[in-house]
Amino acid sequence: MRVILSGKQIDVTEAMRNSIDTKLSRLDKYFNEEVTAKVTASVFRNLHKIEVTLPVGKTVMRAEAVDTDLYNATDIVVDKLGRQIRKHKTKLMDRGNDTIRFENIEAYIPREEEKEEELHGKIVKRKRFGFRPMSEEEAILQMELLGHNFFVFTSAETDAITVIYKRKDGNYGILEPE
């Protein structure tokens, strides 16, 4: 696994880099080909935050953890990603895609571009990403894997840009253009 490590308000030391590389290498058993993990370490109010984004085929898995110790936060993130990968593989198999294995998922070619911008304290982050048609079920799976409470996608049925969101009652809602 190739790790791209960056720090926010923290200097990334060689010991931190080696520790994070070693801990993330535990996930190598799930992948046949080289996968690139984007890791961001940050510190705020004496708390260490680790964010890991792991593109796998057409799916992006993301986990973050906050702890008083950077190394504990890294362990928590690796455990979360391991659960997400196993959950994703199980869901693919449950859908009848029993021939799909993580070893057979082609390498990810990044189409997503992240850019941070500050304009008078209003917009603090801007993301650009490509849309691909997907079913509502796939959109829910992607949203859950990312840990977000909404997801924007192109509907395979209507070919329109659609937003799916998680409601407070645990169900999902959909916003569609007229």
C-alpha positions, -999 to +999 in steps of 0.1 A: +000+000+000+013+034-009+007+060+017+005+098+011+008+114+045+003+151+052+001+170+084-021+199+095-007+220+123+017+191+130+052+182+117+052+147+103+082+129+118+099+098+103+087+077+133+051+088+127+054+080+090+069+045+097+042+037+123+013+048+101+028+028+071+032-003+093-003-001+107-020+005+073+000-023+058-023-046+078-049-038+051-027-050+023-042-085+026-075-072+011-059-059-021-041-076-049-027-045-065-011-014-052-036+009-035-029+045-025-041+058+008-043+095+016-037+101+052-040+134+070-028+139+106-038+170+125-037+183+161-063+205+178-068+212+215-043+185+224-063+159+204-048+140+174-070+134+144-062+109+117-082+109+084-077+081+058-092+080+024-088+048+005-100+045-031-110+010-041-122+006-076-152+028-080-157+030-042-140+054-018-137+043+018-130+069+044-124+068+082-113+092+108-105+090+145-097+114+173-077+104+203-052+120+228-025+097+213-018+097+175-009+060+175-041+050+192-061+071+167-042+053+139-052+019+153-088+030+155-088+041+119-073+009+106-099-011+125-127+010+110-113+006+075-110-032+080-146-034+090-157-012+061-138-034+036-152-066+050-187-051+050-184-039+014-172-073+002-201-090+020-226-066+005-212-073-030-215-110-024-250-107-010-261-089-042-252-120-062-218-107-073-201-137-057-174-137-084-163-102-074-132-104-052-111-075-040-082-090-059-101-085-092-110-048-087-090-027-111-067+000-099-083+034-091-075+063-113-082+094-092-108+117-108-115+135-075-097+168-069-097+184-035-090+220-031-092+242+000-102+278-004-109+305+021-132+333+010-140+356+039-145+327+062-175+312+043-163+285+019-135+265+036-134+235+013-143+227-023-144+192-038-147+182-074-156+147-084-170+129-114-205+115-114-213+081-126-248+066-129-257+044-100-288+029-083-302+043-051-289+012-033-254+018-045-256+054-034-267+044+001-238+020+003-213+047-008-228+072+016-225+047+045-189+038+035-179+074+035-196+080+069-216+110+055-252+119+061-259+127+024-246+117-010-249+133-045-250+110-075-265+106-110-295+083-109-292+054-132-331+054-137-337+091-144-302+102-155-307+133-132-284+145-104-300+133-072-292+137-035-299+109-010-297+117+027-301+100+061-331+111+081-332+114+119-356+083+121-329+062+104-346+060+070-334+077+038-348+106+018-342+115-018-341+150-034-347+150-071-351+178-096-385+183-112 
